Amino acid sequence: MRIIEKTSKGIFMLKGRAEKEPSDVVIVLEAVIVLQDLHNLAFATVVLFGLLYILNLKYPRKLRYTSEILQKVIMEEEVLFI
Protein backbone atom coordinates (compact mmCIF):
# COMPACT_ATOMS: atom_id res chain seq x y z
CA MET A 1 0.00 0.00 0.00
CA ARG A 2 1.40 3.36 -0.99
CA ILE A 3 0.20 5.27 2.04
CA ILE A 4 1.92 2.86 4.42
CA GLU A 5 5.18 3.33 2.52
CA LYS A 6 5.03 7.07 3.30
CA THR A 7 4.12 6.70 6.99
CA SER A 8 6.68 7.09 9.76
CA LYS A 9 4.28 6.21 12.61
CA GLY A 10 0.60 5.40 12.47
CA ILE A 11 -2.41 3.19 12.95
CA PHE A 12 -4.37 1.87 9.99
CA MET A 13 -7.81 0.27 10.06
CA LEU A 14 -8.17 -1.98 7.04
CA LYS A 15 -11.61 -2.88 5.73
CA GLY A 16 -13.36 -3.82 2.53
CA ARG A 17 -15.70 -1.45 0.73
CA ALA A 18 -18.88 -3.16 1.97
CA GLU A 19 -17.67 -3.75 5.53
CA LYS A 20 -18.63 -1.45 8.41
CA GLU A 21 -16.12 -2.84 10.92
CA PRO A 22 -12.40 -3.04 10.16
CA SER A 23 -11.11 -6.47 9.21
CA ASP A 24 -7.71 -5.62 10.68
CA VAL A 25 -6.05 -2.86 12.70
CA VAL A 26 -2.29 -2.47 12.20
CA ILE A 27 0.53 -0.33 13.59
CA VAL A 28 3.11 1.07 11.19
CA LEU A 29 6.57 2.31 12.19
CA GLU A 30 9.01 3.63 9.59
CA ALA A 31 6.87 2.34 6.68
CA VAL A 32 6.74 -1.22 8.07
CA ILE A 33 3.73 -2.97 9.58
CA VAL A 34 5.09 -3.98 12.99
CA LEU A 35 1.88 -5.31 14.56
CA GLN A 36 -1.41 -6.49 13.09
CA ASP A 37 -4.63 -8.19 14.19
CA LEU A 38 -5.10 -5.64 16.99
CA HIS A 39 -8.92 -5.84 16.79
CA ASN A 40 -9.77 -2.22 17.69
CA LEU A 41 -8.51 1.35 17.56
CA ALA A 42 -8.37 1.90 21.34
CA PHE A 43 -6.06 -1.06 21.90
CA ALA A 44 -3.90 -0.08 18.90
CA THR A 45 -3.52 3.45 20.31
CA VAL A 46 -2.34 2.15 23.68
CA VAL A 47 0.10 -0.23 22.00
CA LEU A 48 1.44 2.56 19.75
CA PHE A 49 2.11 4.79 22.77
CA GLY A 50 3.85 1.86 24.44
CA LEU A 51 6.03 1.28 21.40
CA LEU A 52 6.92 4.97 21.16
CA TYR A 53 7.95 4.91 24.82
CA ILE A 54 9.81 1.59 24.82
CA LEU A 55 11.64 2.22 21.54
CA ASN A 56 12.34 5.84 22.58
CA LEU A 57 10.90 7.20 19.32
CA LYS A 58 9.99 10.85 18.87
CA TYR A 59 6.46 11.89 18.01
CA PRO A 60 6.02 12.96 14.39
CA ARG A 61 6.52 16.74 14.31
CA LYS A 62 3.22 17.29 12.46
CA LEU A 63 1.31 15.31 15.10
CA ARG A 64 3.12 16.78 18.10
CA TYR A 65 0.13 18.49 19.67
CA THR A 66 -2.27 15.66 18.82
CA SER A 67 -0.01 13.17 20.58
CA GLU A 68 0.45 15.47 23.58
CA ILE A 69 -3.28 16.09 23.99
CA LEU A 70 -4.03 12.37 23.73
CA GLN A 71 -1.39 11.67 26.32
CA LYS A 72 -2.48 14.44 28.68
CA VAL A 73 -6.26 14.10 28.41
CA ILE A 74 -6.76 10.41 27.71
CA MET A 75 -3.79 8.96 29.58
CA GLU A 76 -3.92 11.64 32.34
CA GLU A 77 -0.15 12.13 32.33
CA GLU A 78 1.92 15.26 32.69
CA VAL A 79 3.19 16.56 29.37
CA LEU A 80 5.92 19.12 28.91
CA PHE A 81 5.13 21.48 26.04
CA ILE A 82 8.32 22.55 24.31
Backbone atoms as SQL, in Angstrom:
CREATE TABLE atoms (id INTEGER PRIMARY KEY, chain TEXT, resi INTEGER, resn TEXT, atom TEXT, x REAL, y REAL, z REAL);
INSERT INTO atoms VALUES
  (1, 'A', 1, 'MET', 'N', 0.844, -1.185, 0.000),
  (2, 'A', 1, 'MET', 'CA', 0.000, 0.000, 0.000),
  (3, 'A', 1, 'MET', 'C', 0.884, 1.241, 0.000),
  (4, 'A', 2, 'ARG', 'N', 0.583, 2.151, -0.853),
  (5, 'A', 2, 'ARG', 'CA', 1.400, 3.362, -0.992),
  (6, 'A', 2, 'ARG', 'C', 1.403, 4.230, 0.254),
  (7, 'A', 3, 'ILE', 'N', 0.259, 4.373, 0.886),
  (8, 'A', 3, 'ILE', 'CA', 0.196, 5.273, 2.043),
  (9, 'A', 3, 'ILE', 'C', 1.030, 4.738, 3.204),
  (10, 'A', 4, 'ILE', 'N', 1.093, 3.445, 3.368),
  (11, 'A', 4, 'ILE', 'CA', 1.920, 2.861, 4.421),
  (12, 'A', 4, 'ILE', 'C', 3.393, 3.121, 4.149),
  (13, 'A', 5, 'GLU', 'N', 3.788, 3.079, 2.895),
  (14, 'A', 5, 'GLU', 'CA', 5.180, 3.331, 2.524),
  (15, 'A', 5, 'GLU', 'C', 5.635, 4.745, 2.866),
  (16, 'A', 6, 'LYS', 'N', 4.705, 5.667, 3.000),
  (17, 'A', 6, 'LYS', 'CA', 5.028, 7.069, 3.303),
  (18, 'A', 6, 'LYS', 'C', 4.823, 7.412, 4.776),
  (19, 'A', 7, 'THR', 'N', 4.466, 6.450, 5.594),
  (20, 'A', 7, 'THR', 'CA', 4.120, 6.704, 6.987),
  (21, 'A', 7, 'THR', 'C', 5.291, 6.397, 7.912),
  (22, 'A', 8, 'SER', 'N', 5.618, 7.361, 8.787),
  (23, 'A', 8, 'SER', 'CA', 6.678, 7.094, 9.760),
  (24, 'A', 8, 'SER', 'C', 6.111, 6.395, 10.998),
  (25, 'A', 9, 'LYS', 'N', 4.945, 6.831, 11.459),
  (26, 'A', 9, 'LYS', 'CA', 4.282, 6.210, 12.608),
  (27, 'A', 9, 'LYS', 'C', 2.780, 6.349, 12.413),
  (28, 'A', 10, 'GLY', 'N', 2.042, 5.275, 12.636),
  (29, 'A', 10, 'GLY', 'CA', 0.602, 5.405, 12.470),
  (30, 'A', 10, 'GLY', 'C', -0.158, 4.126, 12.736),
  (31, 'A', 11, 'ILE', 'N', -1.472, 4.287, 12.772),
  (32, 'A', 11, 'ILE', 'CA', -2.413, 3.186, 12.949),
  (33, 'A', 11, 'ILE', 'C', -3.316, 3.174, 11.730),
  (34, 'A', 12, 'PHE', 'N', -3.495, 2.010, 11.149),
  (35, 'A', 12, 'PHE', 'CA', -4.372, 1.874, 9.994),
  (36, 'A', 12, 'PHE', 'C', -5.456, 0.859, 10.307),
  (37, 'A', 13, 'MET', 'N', -6.683, 1.199, 9.945),
  (38, 'A', 13, 'MET', 'CA', -7.807, 0.273, 10.058),
  (39, 'A', 13, 'MET', 'C', -8.134, -0.171, 8.643),
  (40, 'A', 14, 'LEU', 'N', -7.958, -1.442, 8.366),
  (41, 'A', 14, 'LEU', 'CA', -8.170, -1.984, 7.039),
  (42, 'A', 14, 'LEU', 'C', -9.549, -2.625, 6.971),
  (43, 'A', 15, 'LYS', 'N', -10.297, -2.277, 5.917),
  (44, 'A', 15, 'LYS', 'CA', -11.609, -2.884, 5.730),
  (45, 'A', 15, 'LYS', 'C', -11.978, -2.857, 4.259),
  (46, 'A', 16, 'GLY', 'N', -12.860, -3.765, 3.895),
  (47, 'A', 16, 'GLY', 'CA', -13.358, -3.817, 2.530),
  (48, 'A', 16, 'GLY', 'C', -14.389, -2.728, 2.297),
  (49, 'A', 17, 'ARG', 'N', -14.751, -2.517, 1.073),
  (50, 'A', 17, 'ARG', 'CA', -15.701, -1.452, 0.730),
  (51, 'A', 17, 'ARG', 'C', -17.074, -1.657, 1.373),
  (52, 'A', 18, 'ALA', 'N', -17.538, -2.887, 1.448),
  (53, 'A', 18, 'ALA', 'CA', -18.881, -3.161, 1.968),
  (54, 'A', 18, 'ALA', 'C', -18.899, -3.372, 3.484),
  (55, 'A', 19, 'GLU', 'N', -17.732, -3.467, 4.095),
  (56, 'A', 19, 'GLU', 'CA', -17.674, -3.749, 5.528),
  (57, 'A', 19, 'GLU', 'C', -17.798, -2.485, 6.360),
  (58, 'A', 20, 'LYS', 'N', -18.521, -2.579, 7.480),
  (59, 'A', 20, 'LYS', 'CA', -18.625, -1.448, 8.406),
  (60, 'A', 20, 'LYS', 'C', -17.504, -1.488, 9.433),
  (61, 'A', 21, 'GLU', 'N', -17.175, -2.667, 9.921),
  (62, 'A', 21, 'GLU', 'CA', -16.123, -2.838, 10.917),
  (63, 'A', 21, 'GLU', 'C', -14.805, -3.179, 10.219),
  (64, 'A', 22, 'PRO', 'N', -13.689, -2.712, 10.775),
  (65, 'A', 22, 'PRO', 'CA', -12.402, -3.038, 10.156),
  (66, 'A', 22, 'PRO', 'C', -12.102, -4.534, 10.253),
  (67, 'A', 23, 'SER', 'N', -11.503, -5.063, 9.200),
  (68, 'A', 23, 'SER', 'CA', -11.109, -6.474, 9.213),
  (69, 'A', 23, 'SER', 'C', -9.772, -6.648, 9.919),
  (70, 'A', 24, 'ASP', 'N', -9.002, -5.564, 10.009),
  (71, 'A', 24, 'ASP', 'CA', -7.707, -5.619, 10.676),
  (72, 'A', 24, 'ASP', 'C', -7.304, -4.213, 11.106),
  (73, 'A', 25, 'VAL', 'N', -6.616, -4.118, 12.227),
  (74, 'A', 25, 'VAL', 'CA', -6.050, -2.859, 12.701),
  (75, 'A', 25, 'VAL', 'C', -4.554, -3.108, 12.854),
  (76, 'A', 26, 'VAL', 'N', -3.740, -2.258, 12.201),
  (77, 'A', 26, 'VAL', 'CA', -2.288, -2.470, 12.198),
  (78, 'A', 26, 'VAL', 'C', -1.563, -1.224, 12.677),
  (79, 'A', 27, 'ILE', 'N', -0.350, -1.425, 13.198),
  (80, 'A', 27, 'ILE', 'CA', 0.526, -0.325, 13.586),
  (81, 'A', 27, 'ILE', 'C', 1.707, -0.313, 12.626),
  (82, 'A', 28, 'VAL', 'N', 2.021, 0.892, 12.129),
  (83, 'A', 28, 'VAL', 'CA', 3.115, 1.074, 11.187),
  (84, 'A', 28, 'VAL', 'C', 4.176, 1.963, 11.823),
  (85, 'A', 29, 'LEU', 'N', 5.427, 1.516, 11.761),
  (86, 'A', 29, 'LEU', 'CA', 6.574, 2.312, 12.192),
  (87, 'A', 29, 'LEU', 'C', 7.599, 2.302, 11.071),
  (88, 'A', 30, 'GLU', 'N', 8.010, 3.480, 10.650),
  (89, 'A', 30, 'GLU', 'CA', 9.007, 3.625, 9.588),
  (90, 'A', 30, 'GLU', 'C', 8.643, 2.819, 8.349),
  (91, 'A', 31, 'ALA', 'N', 7.395, 2.946, 7.910),
  (92, 'A', 31, 'ALA', 'CA', 6.866, 2.342, 6.684),
  (93, 'A', 31, 'ALA', 'C', 6.803, 0.808, 6.721),
  (94, 'A', 32, 'VAL', 'N', 6.821, 0.229, 7.921),
  (95, 'A', 32, 'VAL', 'CA', 6.742, -1.225, 8.068),
  (96, 'A', 32, 'VAL', 'C', 5.615, -1.558, 9.039),
  (97, 'A', 33, 'ILE', 'N', 4.767, -2.503, 8.662),
  (98, 'A', 33, 'ILE', 'CA', 3.729, -2.970, 9.580),
  (99, 'A', 33, 'ILE', 'C', 4.427, -3.795, 10.660),
  (100, 'A', 34, 'VAL', 'N', 4.405, -3.289, 11.896),
  (101, 'A', 34, 'VAL', 'CA', 5.095, -3.980, 12.990),
  (102, 'A', 34, 'VAL', 'C', 4.150, -4.852, 13.811),
  (103, 'A', 35, 'LEU', 'N', 2.880, -4.505, 13.863),
  (104, 'A', 35, 'LEU', 'CA', 1.876, -5.314, 14.565),
  (105, 'A', 35, 'LEU', 'C', 0.584, -5.298, 13.765),
  (106, 'A', 36, 'GLN', 'N', -0.108, -6.415, 13.767),
  (107, 'A', 36, 'GLN', 'CA', -1.405, -6.488, 13.094),
  (108, 'A', 36, 'GLN', 'C', -2.355, -7.343, 13.916),
  (109, 'A', 37, 'ASP', 'N', -3.583, -7.457, 13.466),
  (110, 'A', 37, 'ASP', 'CA', -4.628, -8.193, 14.190),
  (111, 'A', 37, 'ASP', 'C', -4.868, -7.619, 15.575),
  (112, 'A', 38, 'LEU', 'N', -4.930, -6.285, 15.685),
  (113, 'A', 38, 'LEU', 'CA', -5.101, -5.641, 16.986),
  (114, 'A', 38, 'LEU', 'C', -6.566, -5.441, 17.369),
  (115, 'A', 39, 'HIS', 'N', -7.489, -5.770, 16.514),
  (116, 'A', 39, 'HIS', 'CA', -8.922, -5.844, 16.786),
  (117, 'A', 39, 'HIS', 'C', -9.653, -4.505, 16.934),
  (118, 'A', 40, 'ASN', 'N', -9.048, -3.485, 17.591),
  (119, 'A', 40, 'ASN', 'CA', -9.771, -2.221, 17.694),
  (120, 'A', 40, 'ASN', 'C', -8.805, -1.044, 17.832),
  (121, 'A', 41, 'LEU', 'N', -9.313, 0.139, 17.574),
  (122, 'A', 41, 'LEU', 'CA', -8.508, 1.355, 17.561),
  (123, 'A', 41, 'LEU', 'C', -7.986, 1.721, 18.948),
  (124, 'A', 42, 'ALA', 'N', -8.789, 1.544, 19.979),
  (125, 'A', 42, 'ALA', 'CA', -8.369, 1.900, 21.335),
  (126, 'A', 42, 'ALA', 'C', -7.143, 1.095, 21.756),
  (127, 'A', 43, 'PHE', 'N', -7.189, -0.208, 21.541),
  (128, 'A', 43, 'PHE', 'CA', -6.062, -1.056, 21.899),
  (129, 'A', 43, 'PHE', 'C', -4.827, -0.703, 21.073),
  (130, 'A', 44, 'ALA', 'N', -5.017, -0.448, 19.778),
  (131, 'A', 44, 'ALA', 'CA', -3.902, -0.085, 18.902),
  (132, 'A', 44, 'ALA', 'C', -3.255, 1.224, 19.363),
  (133, 'A', 45, 'THR', 'N', -4.049, 2.180, 19.827),
  (134, 'A', 45, 'THR', 'CA', -3.521, 3.455, 20.308),
  (135, 'A', 45, 'THR', 'C', -2.652, 3.251, 21.537),
  (136, 'A', 46, 'VAL', 'N', -3.119, 2.439, 22.467),
  (137, 'A', 46, 'VAL', 'CA', -2.343, 2.150, 23.677),
  (138, 'A', 46, 'VAL', 'C', -1.036, 1.451, 23.311),
  (139, 'A', 47, 'VAL', 'N', -1.101, 0.495, 22.414),
  (140, 'A', 47, 'VAL', 'CA', 0.097, -0.230, 22.000),
  (141, 'A', 47, 'VAL', 'C', 1.074, 0.704, 21.286),
  (142, 'A', 48, 'LEU', 'N', 0.564, 1.611, 20.440),
  (143, 'A', 48, 'LEU', 'CA', 1.438, 2.561, 19.749),
  (144, 'A', 48, 'LEU', 'C', 2.160, 3.455, 20.746),
  (145, 'A', 49, 'PHE', 'N', 1.461, 3.974, 21.748),
  (146, 'A', 49, 'PHE', 'CA', 2.112, 4.792, 22.773),
  (147, 'A', 49, 'PHE', 'C', 3.174, 3.982, 23.514),
  (148, 'A', 50, 'GLY', 'N', 2.874, 2.724, 23.797),
  (149, 'A', 50, 'GLY', 'CA', 3.855, 1.860, 24.442),
  (150, 'A', 50, 'GLY', 'C', 5.090, 1.661, 23.592),
  (151, 'A', 51, 'LEU', 'N', 4.899, 1.440, 22.308),
  (152, 'A', 51, 'LEU', 'CA', 6.035, 1.280, 21.399),
  (153, 'A', 51, 'LEU', 'C', 6.869, 2.557, 21.309),
  (154, 'A', 52, 'LEU', 'N', 6.187, 3.702, 21.229),
  (155, 'A', 52, 'LEU', 'CA', 6.918, 4.974, 21.164),
  (156, 'A', 52, 'LEU', 'C', 7.764, 5.165, 22.413),
  (157, 'A', 53, 'TYR', 'N', 7.236, 4.776, 23.563),
  (158, 'A', 53, 'TYR', 'CA', 7.953, 4.911, 24.824),
  (159, 'A', 53, 'TYR', 'C', 9.109, 3.912, 24.918),
  (160, 'A', 54, 'ILE', 'N', 8.813, 2.652, 24.673),
  (161, 'A', 54, 'ILE', 'CA', 9.813, 1.594, 24.822),
  (162, 'A', 54, 'ILE', 'C', 10.956, 1.755, 23.813),
  (163, 'A', 55, 'LEU', 'N', 10.619, 2.084, 22.577),
  (164, 'A', 55, 'LEU', 'CA', 11.639, 2.222, 21.540),
  (165, 'A', 55, 'LEU', 'C', 12.279, 3.608, 21.536),
  (166, 'A', 56, 'ASN', 'N', 11.810, 4.479, 22.450),
  (167, 'A', 56, 'ASN', 'CA', 12.342, 5.841, 22.578),
  (168, 'A', 56, 'ASN', 'C', 12.263, 6.614, 21.254),
  (169, 'A', 57, 'LEU', 'N', 11.114, 6.504, 20.588),
  (170, 'A', 57, 'LEU', 'CA', 10.898, 7.198, 19.316),
  (171, 'A', 57, 'LEU', 'C', 10.264, 8.551, 19.574),
  (172, 'A', 58, 'LYS', 'N', 10.591, 9.520, 18.751),
  (173, 'A', 58, 'LYS', 'CA', 9.992, 10.847, 18.870),
  (174, 'A', 58, 'LYS', 'C', 8.641, 10.860, 18.167),
  (175, 'A', 59, 'TYR', 'N', 7.737, 11.704, 18.681),
  (176, 'A', 59, 'TYR', 'CA', 6.461, 11.888, 18.013),
  (177, 'A', 59, 'TYR', 'C', 6.705, 12.563, 16.668),
  (178, 'A', 60, 'PRO', 'N', 5.896, 12.232, 15.660),
  (179, 'A', 60, 'PRO', 'CA', 6.024, 12.962, 14.394),
  (180, 'A', 60, 'PRO', 'C', 5.780, 14.444, 14.635),
  (181, 'A', 61, 'ARG', 'N', 6.605, 15.294, 14.088),
  (182, 'A', 61, 'ARG', 'CA', 6.516, 16.743, 14.311),
  (183, 'A', 61, 'ARG', 'C', 5.121, 17.285, 13.976),
  (184, 'A', 62, 'LYS', 'N', 4.535, 16.807, 12.878),
  (185, 'A', 62, 'LYS', 'CA', 3.216, 17.293, 12.456),
  (186, 'A', 62, 'LYS', 'C', 2.112, 16.882, 13.434),
  (187, 'A', 63, 'LEU', 'N', 2.328, 15.802, 14.168),
  (188, 'A', 63, 'LEU', 'CA', 1.314, 15.309, 15.103),
  (189, 'A', 63, 'LEU', 'C', 1.681, 15.596, 16.548),
  (190, 'A', 64, 'ARG', 'N', 2.619, 16.501, 16.763),
  (191, 'A', 64, 'ARG', 'CA', 3.124, 16.779, 18.099),
  (192, 'A', 64, 'ARG', 'C', 2.004, 17.115, 19.084),
  (193, 'A', 65, 'TYR', 'N', 1.171, 18.068, 18.736),
  (194, 'A', 65, 'TYR', 'CA', 0.129, 18.491, 19.667),
  (195, 'A', 65, 'TYR', 'C', -0.976, 17.443, 19.807),
  (196, 'A', 66, 'THR', 'N', -1.283, 16.735, 18.738),
  (197, 'A', 66, 'THR', 'CA', -2.274, 15.664, 18.816),
  (198, 'A', 66, 'THR', 'C', -1.808, 14.599, 19.798),
  (199, 'A', 67, 'SER', 'N', -0.556, 14.191, 19.679),
  (200, 'A', 67, 'SER', 'CA', -0.011, 13.175, 20.576),
  (201, 'A', 67, 'SER', 'C', 0.020, 13.668, 22.017),
  (202, 'A', 68, 'GLU', 'N', 0.379, 14.927, 22.226),
  (203, 'A', 68, 'GLU', 'CA', 0.455, 15.467, 23.580),
  (204, 'A', 68, 'GLU', 'C', -0.925, 15.579, 24.215),
  (205, 'A', 69, 'ILE', 'N', -1.914, 15.995, 23.454),
  (206, 'A', 69, 'ILE', 'CA', -3.281, 16.093, 23.988),
  (207, 'A', 69, 'ILE', 'C', -3.813, 14.703, 24.323),
  (208, 'A', 70, 'LEU', 'N', -3.603, 13.737, 23.433),
  (209, 'A', 70, 'LEU', 'CA', -4.031, 12.366, 23.731),
  (210, 'A', 70, 'LEU', 'C', -3.381, 11.872, 25.013),
  (211, 'A', 71, 'GLN', 'N', -2.097, 12.145, 25.146),
  (212, 'A', 71, 'GLN', 'CA', -1.388, 11.671, 26.322),
  (213, 'A', 71, 'GLN', 'C', -1.873, 12.379, 27.580),
  (214, 'A', 72, 'LYS', 'N', -2.095, 13.671, 27.495),
  (215, 'A', 72, 'LYS', 'CA', -2.475, 14.440, 28.678),
  (216, 'A', 72, 'LYS', 'C', -3.939, 14.196, 29.075),
  (217, 'A', 73, 'VAL', 'N', -4.838, 14.221, 28.114),
  (218, 'A', 73, 'VAL', 'CA', -6.262, 14.103, 28.406),
  (219, 'A', 73, 'VAL', 'C', -6.685, 12.652, 28.598),
  (220, 'A', 74, 'ILE', 'N', -6.319, 11.800, 27.661),
  (221, 'A', 74, 'ILE', 'CA', -6.761, 10.412, 27.711),
  (222, 'A', 74, 'ILE', 'C', -5.954, 9.606, 28.735),
  (223, 'A', 75, 'MET', 'N', -4.647, 9.747, 28.707),
  (224, 'A', 75, 'MET', 'CA', -3.789, 8.958, 29.585),
  (225, 'A', 75, 'MET', 'C', -3.582, 9.626, 30.942),
  (226, 'A', 76, 'GLU', 'N', -4.023, 10.878, 31.094),
  (227, 'A', 76, 'GLU', 'CA', -3.917, 11.636, 32.339),
  (228, 'A', 76, 'GLU', 'C', -2.480, 11.698, 32.856),
  (229, 'A', 77, 'GLU', 'N', -1.555, 11.993, 31.956),
  (230, 'A', 77, 'GLU', 'CA', -0.153, 12.135, 32.333),
  (231, 'A', 77, 'GLU', 'C', 0.282, 13.582, 32.156),
  (232, 'A', 78, 'GLU', 'N', 1.331, 13.942, 32.860),
  (233, 'A', 78, 'GLU', 'CA', 1.919, 15.262, 32.691),
  (234, 'A', 78, 'GLU', 'C', 2.677, 15.304, 31.382),
  (235, 'A', 79, 'VAL', 'N', 2.499, 16.384, 30.650),
  (236, 'A', 79, 'VAL', 'CA', 3.189, 16.559, 29.374),
  (237, 'A', 79, 'VAL', 'C', 3.915, 17.887, 29.407),
  (238, 'A', 80, 'LEU', 'N', 5.151, 17.888, 28.984),
  (239, 'A', 80, 'LEU', 'CA', 5.924, 19.116, 28.907),
  (240, 'A', 80, 'LEU', 'C', 5.833, 19.661, 27.492),
  (241, 'A', 81, 'PHE', 'N', 5.226, 20.841, 27.347),
  (242, 'A', 81, 'PHE', 'CA', 5.131, 21.476, 26.036),
  (243, 'A', 81, 'PHE', 'C', 6.402, 22.226, 25.760),
  (244, 'A', 82, 'ILE', 'N', 7.058, 21.897, 24.664),
  (245, 'A', 82, 'ILE', 'CA', 8.319, 22.553, 24.312),
  (246, 'A', 82, 'ILE', 'C', 8.102, 23.480, 23.146);
